[in-house]
Amino acid sequence: MKTLAIDTTGEEKSVALACDGQLLAEVSFRGDLFGEFWPHLKDFLSANRIKIKEIDCFAVNTGPGSWTGLRFGSAVVKGWAAATGRKVFGLPAAELSALALPEKTPAAALACRCDGGVNPEDLQLIYGRLLKFRKLKEV
C-alpha cells in the first residue's frame, strides 16, 4: 500500500511517501505555503516517479498548528481522496512529534504509520524505538 503524507502545520512543511510501512522518500522545505508547496510536491512526485492516482492512502497532520496550514493540508488530502476514491487519515501533531526523530520529518512518521499492517518492529528500525499503535481515524 502506497501512502502519501503531508505536514503543512508549521514553518517547515514536509511530504513523504511510504510503501507497506517502509519510507521511500521524504522532503521538507520552508517558505510560503501557497508559493512553495505545489512546486515542491511536483518535483517530489516526479523524482519518485509516482502519480497521485497511484497512491492508496493519503495522510495529514491534524494539528495543532497554524490555522492556514491545517486547513490547507486537510483540503489538499481531502481533495486527492475525493478525486481518487481513496481514504484519508489524520494524526495529531503531538503523536507525530513523539514518533519523529530529528533526522525524519513528521510527514515521514505519518506515511509509515498510516498503513495499519506494519509490524511495530519494522518501524523500530526506522525510528529507533518500539512504538505503540493506535488506529488512525479517518478525517
N, C-alpha and C positions, 0 to 999 in steps of 0.2 A: 504494500500500500504506500503510495507516494503522498507525502504531506508537505504542504507549503504553509509556512507560518510567518506572520509579520508582527513586529512590535513598533508602534508609532507613538507610544505614550510619553517619551521623554526627549531630551536633546539628541541622544543617539538613537537613530532608527535602525532596525535590523530586519533582514529577510533570511529565511533558512529553508532548506529542502532536505527532507529525510525520506528514506525508503525502508519500510519494515523496521522502523525504530533506529536505523543507522543514519547518522548525519552524513549527508553527501556534500553539502556546501552551505556556506553562510557568508553574508556580507553585512557590514554595518557602515553607517555614514552619518554625518552631522550636516546641518544646514536646513534651509527652508523646506518644510514638508511638501508643500504643493509644487515647488520647483525642482526638488531633488529626488523625490520618491519614484516617480514614473521612469526617468532615465536610468536610475539605479536598478529598478525592477526589470526593465527591458534588457539591460546588459547582463543581469544575473540570469535571467531565463535563457537568453541567447548563449551565454558561456556554458550553461549546463544542458543545452540542447533539449529544453523542455517547453511545452506549451501549456497554458492554463487548462485546456481541455483534457490534458493527460494527468492532472492532479486528482487524487482520490479523496482528499480531505483537506480542508482549509482550517487554519487555527489563528487566533488573535489573542493578544494580551488584553484582558478586560479591565485593567487598571487596579488601583487608582493611577492617575497620570494626568497629562494635560487634557483639558476639555476638548480641544480641537483634535488632538492626536487620537484620543479614544474614539471619537465619532468617525474620524477619517478611517482608522483601521477597521472598525466594525463595518462601516459602509462598504469598504473595499472587499472584505472577505464575504460579506453577505451578498454583494453583487456577483462575485465569482460563483458562489454557491447557487444562487438563483439561475445564473446563466448555464451552469453545467449540471445542475441537479445533484450536486454533491453536498455532503454535510459540512457544517462549520462548527468548530468548537472554540471555547474560550477558557482561559485560565487566569486567575488573579495575579497581579504583579508580585505580591508577597511570596507566593509559591514559586513563581518563576525566578525570583531573586535567590530563593533558597536552593534552587536547582542549578542555577548558572554559576560556573566558576569564572574567574577573571578572564580566562582565555576563550570563553564561549559566550555567545550573545543570548539574551532572553529568547529570541526567536528560535535559536538552536535548541534550547531546552524545550520549548513548546512543540517544535516539529517532531522531536524524538518522543515526547510524552504523549502526543495525540493518538498514536497507534496503541490501542489497549492490549494488543497481543504481544507487546515487547516484554521480554524477560528482564526483571529488575537487575539481574547480574550483568546483562549486556550494557545497561545504562551505567552501571558502576564503572565499566571500562571507560566510558565517555566522560563521566562527571567525577570519578574518583571516590565515590561513596555510594552505598546502597540507599535506594530511595523507596519511600512508601507510596504506593499507588492509590489514587482516588480517581474514580471515574470522572471524566470531564463532562460538563453539562453543555448541551447544545445551546447556542445563543439564539 
